[in-house]
Amino acid sequence: MKKTNIVKRMKPLLGTYVEIGFVDNNNQSDAFNSAFACIENIQNQMSFHNTESALSQLNNSQGEWIELPKEIIEVLKYAKQLFLETDGLFNCTLGGHLVHNNQLPNHFKDPFIPAGGADDIEIFQNKARLLKPIIITLDGIAKGYAIDQSIDALMKTGAPAGWVNAGGDLRVFGDLKMPIQQRHDGELSPLITLSNQALATSQVSTKKSN
């Protein structure tokens, strides 16, 4: 596949820079607009920092049923499933703990607990409620979901191959091979080549808590 056929753009989204690239199919504007619109939609729904987001409304719902967009309902279901499959290692209810440690902003009027479990999130059709005063953060799953949604949008516009890279969370689709490198002390080292695959990066802090 010729590299000269590839077009790409970048926007600040999801707390990082999101790069979208694909093999040009003479439908550039629709493809870019659709893909970035998907990411912006997920950001607006699931942002912890935005007090008007659907996630913030759920966190402030005081145990009442609240109607939510289908995307956040789907992500909450994924989060509950991951909690069970990882025996709690993946836990989206740790928002209270992160707020207490000043890692997330506190814009909550009511008391909350550090953490809960999957059973504390109840979902029925397009509604959800919190059975305990927990604070949900979807940072560990929303970015990947947004990438998947934007990839689907690219495919629907006819893009045969491409990628979405959100600050190290990356997915490549179609007949395209993307070399991945790691930067360390200013040097780039080759790692792997992605083809119809996804990759997520993370950093483990070695600092000890007081």
C-alpha positions as CSV (number, residue, x, y, z in Angstrom):
1,M,0.0,0.0,0.0
2,K,1.5,3.3,-1.0
3,K,2.3,5.7,1.8
4,T,1.5,8.6,-0.5
5,N,-2.2,7.7,-0.2
6,I,-2.3,8.2,3.5
7,V,-3.8,11.4,5.0
8,K,-3.9,12.3,8.7
9,R,-5.0,15.0,11.1
10,M,-4.6,15.7,14.8
11,K,-6.8,17.3,17.4
12,P,-6.5,17.9,21.2
13,L,-9.1,15.5,22.7
14,L,-9.4,13.0,25.6
15,G,-6.8,14.9,27.6
16,T,-4.1,14.2,24.9
17,Y,-3.6,14.7,21.2
18,V,-5.6,12.3,19.0
19,E,-4.2,11.5,15.6
20,I,-6.4,9.9,12.9
21,G,-4.9,8.6,9.7
22,F,-6.2,6.5,6.8
23,V,-5.7,5.6,3.2
24,D,-7.4,8.3,1.2
25,N,-10.6,7.2,-0.6
26,N,-11.5,10.7,-1.9
27,N,-13.9,11.1,1.1
28,Q,-11.5,12.9,3.4
29,S,-13.8,15.5,5.0
30,D,-16.6,13.1,5.8
31,A,-14.2,10.5,7.2
32,F,-12.3,13.0,9.5
33,N,-15.5,14.7,10.6
34,S,-17.2,11.5,11.5
35,A,-14.3,10.0,13.3
36,F,-13.5,13.1,15.4
37,A,-17.2,13.6,16.1
38,C,-17.4,10.2,17.7
39,I,-14.4,10.9,19.9
40,E,-15.8,14.3,21.0
41,N,-19.1,12.7,21.8
42,I,-17.5,10.1,24.1
43,Q,-15.4,12.9,25.7
44,N,-18.5,15.0,26.4
45,Q,-20.3,12.1,27.9
46,M,-17.6,10.4,30.0
47,S,-15.4,13.3,31.1
48,F,-14.8,13.3,34.9
49,H,-13.6,16.9,34.8
50,N,-16.7,18.2,33.0
51,T,-19.4,18.8,35.6
52,E,-22.1,18.7,32.9
53,S,-21.1,15.3,31.5
54,A,-23.4,12.3,31.7
55,L,-20.8,10.7,34.0
56,S,-20.9,13.6,36.4
57,Q,-24.7,13.6,36.4
58,L,-24.6,9.9,37.4
59,N,-22.0,10.5,40.1
60,N,-24.2,13.3,41.6
61,S,-27.5,11.3,41.3
62,Q,-27.6,10.3,45.0
63,G,-28.8,6.8,44.2
64,E,-31.6,7.8,41.9
65,W,-32.2,6.3,38.5
66,I,-30.8,8.5,35.8
67,E,-31.3,8.2,32.0
68,L,-28.0,8.0,30.1
69,P,-26.8,7.9,26.5
70,K,-26.5,4.4,25.0
71,E,-22.7,4.8,24.7
72,I,-22.1,5.3,28.4
73,I,-24.6,2.5,29.3
74,E,-22.5,0.2,27.1
75,V,-19.2,1.3,28.7
76,L,-20.7,0.8,32.2
77,K,-21.6,-2.7,31.2
78,Y,-18.1,-3.3,30.0
79,A,-16.7,-1.9,33.2
80,K,-18.9,-4.2,35.4
81,Q,-17.8,-7.2,33.3
82,L,-14.1,-6.3,33.5
83,F,-14.5,-6.0,37.3
84,L,-15.8,-9.5,37.5
85,E,-13.3,-11.0,35.0
86,T,-10.3,-9.5,36.8
87,D,-11.5,-10.1,40.4
88,G,-11.7,-6.4,41.0
89,L,-8.3,-5.5,39.6
90,F,-10.1,-3.3,37.1
91,N,-12.4,-1.1,39.2
92,C,-14.2,2.0,37.8
93,T,-15.5,2.9,41.3
94,L,-12.2,4.1,42.6
95,G,-13.1,7.7,41.9
96,G,-13.5,8.5,45.5
97,H,-10.1,7.2,46.4
98,L,-8.5,9.3,43.6
99,V,-10.4,12.4,44.7
100,H,-9.2,12.0,48.3
101,N,-5.7,11.8,47.0
102,N,-6.1,14.9,44.9
103,Q,-5.6,13.0,41.7
104,L,-9.1,14.0,40.4
105,P,-11.1,17.2,41.1
106,N,-13.7,17.2,43.9
107,H,-16.8,18.8,42.6
108,F,-19.2,16.7,44.7
109,K,-21.5,18.2,47.4
110,D,-22.5,14.9,49.1
111,P,-20.2,12.5,51.0
112,F,-18.8,9.6,49.1
113,I,-16.8,6.4,49.8
114,P,-13.3,5.6,48.4
115,A,-14.4,2.6,46.4
116,G,-17.1,0.0,45.7
117,G,-17.7,-2.9,43.4
118,A,-19.5,-3.9,40.3
119,D,-22.7,-4.7,42.2
120,D,-23.0,-1.1,43.3
121,I,-23.8,-0.1,39.7
122,E,-27.3,-1.1,38.6
123,I,-28.3,-0.8,35.0
124,F,-31.8,-1.2,33.5
125,Q,-32.3,-0.5,29.8
126,N,-31.1,3.1,29.2
127,K,-30.9,4.0,32.9
128,A,-28.4,3.5,35.7
129,R,-28.2,4.2,39.4
130,L,-25.5,3.9,42.1
131,L,-26.5,1.7,45.1
132,K,-23.7,3.2,47.3
133,P,-22.2,6.7,47.4
134,I,-19.4,5.7,45.0
135,I,-17.7,7.9,42.4
136,I,-17.1,6.4,39.0
137,T,-14.3,7.2,36.7
138,L,-14.1,5.7,33.3
139,D,-10.6,6.9,32.4
140,G,-9.4,3.3,32.1
141,I,-11.9,2.3,29.4
142,A,-13.4,5.3,27.8
143,K,-10.4,6.2,25.6
144,G,-10.3,2.7,24.1
145,Y,-14.0,2.8,23.5
146,A,-13.7,6.1,21.8
147,I,-11.0,4.8,19.5
148,D,-13.2,1.8,18.6
149,Q,-16.1,4.0,17.8
150,S,-14.0,6.3,15.6
151,I,-12.6,3.3,13.8
152,D,-16.1,2.2,13.0
153,A,-17.0,5.6,11.7
154,L,-13.9,5.6,9.4
155,M,-15.0,2.2,8.0
156,K,-18.5,3.4,7.4
157,T,-17.2,6.2,5.2
158,G,-15.3,3.7,3.1
159,A,-11.7,4.1,4.5
160,P,-10.0,0.8,3.6
161,A,-7.2,1.1,6.2
162,G,-5.9,3.5,8.8
163,W,-5.4,4.1,12.5
164,V,-6.4,6.2,15.5
165,N,-3.8,7.1,18.1
166,A,-4.9,8.8,21.3
167,G,-1.7,9.5,23.2
168,G,-0.3,6.0,23.1
169,D,-3.7,4.1,22.9
170,L,-3.6,3.0,19.3
171,R,-5.6,0.8,17.0
172,V,-4.7,-0.1,13.4
173,F,-7.2,-1.5,10.9
174,G,-7.1,-2.8,7.3
175,D,-4.2,-3.7,5.1
176,L,-1.7,-1.5,6.9
177,K,1.4,-2.2,9.0
178,M,2.4,0.4,11.5
179,P,5.9,0.1,13.2
180,I,5.8,1.0,16.9
181,Q,8.8,2.6,18.6
182,Q,9.6,3.5,22.2
183,R,11.2,6.7,23.2
184,H,13.7,6.4,26.1
185,D,16.3,9.1,27.0
186,G,15.7,10.7,23.7
187,E,16.4,7.6,21.7
188,L,13.8,5.6,19.7
189,S,13.8,1.8,19.9
190,P,11.7,-0.4,17.6
191,L,9.1,-2.6,19.5
192,I,6.6,-4.3,17.3
193,T,4.5,-3.8,14.1
194,L,0.8,-3.5,14.4
195,S,-1.6,-4.8,11.7
196,N,-5.4,-5.1,12.5
197,Q,-4.4,-4.9,16.2
198,A,-4.6,-2.5,19.1
199,L,-2.1,-1.4,21.7
200,A,-2.4,0.6,25.0
201,T,0.5,2.1,26.9
202,S,0.7,2.9,30.6
203,Q,3.2,4.0,33.2
204,V,3.7,2.5,36.6
205,S,4.8,5.0,39.3
206,T,7.6,4.0,41.6
207,K,6.9,6.7,44.1
208,K,5.9,5.6,47.5
209,S,2.7,7.1,49.0
210,N,3.0,8.8,52.4
